[in-house]
Amino acid sequence: MELVRPKFLPERFKGLSEKTLANLRSLGQGPRYYRRGRLIFYDVADIQEWLTKNPVETSDDCHGY
């Protein structure tokens, strides 16, 4: 298990911002996270799994190109 604070995740996962993760947490969505007091942590493996299971469908995918 490799726990990482949200502010360091954009370095490893381009396009996944700290703000996006905060919004997803507030909606009860997104990858699993851990809380230690006021600090939030994500397991890198959980982020990778969540990204794999939640692909973004582009307009090209919808039109069969």
WOPETA-V405135 format. One record per backbone hydrogen bond with DSSP energy under -1.0 kcal/mol. NH is the residue of the N-H (numbers start at 1). CO is the residue of the C=O. If there is no record, write none. Layout:
BEGIN
nh->NH co->CO
nh->NH co->CO
END
This chain:
BEGIN
nh->4 co->42
nh->8 co->5
nh->9 co->6
nh->12 co->9
nh->13 co->9
nh->16 co->13
nh->21 co->17
nh->22 co->18
nh->23 co->19
nh->24 co->20
nh->25 co->21
nh->26 co->22
nh->27 co->23
nh->28 co->25
nh->29 co->24
nh->34 co->41
nh->36 co->39
nh->39 co->36
nh->41 co->34
nh->42 co->4
nh->44 co->2
nh->47 co->43
nh->48 co->44
nh->49 co->45
nh->50 co->46
nh->51 co->47
nh->52 co->48
nh->53 co->49
nh->54 co->50
nh->62 co->58
nh->63 co->59
nh->65 co->60
END
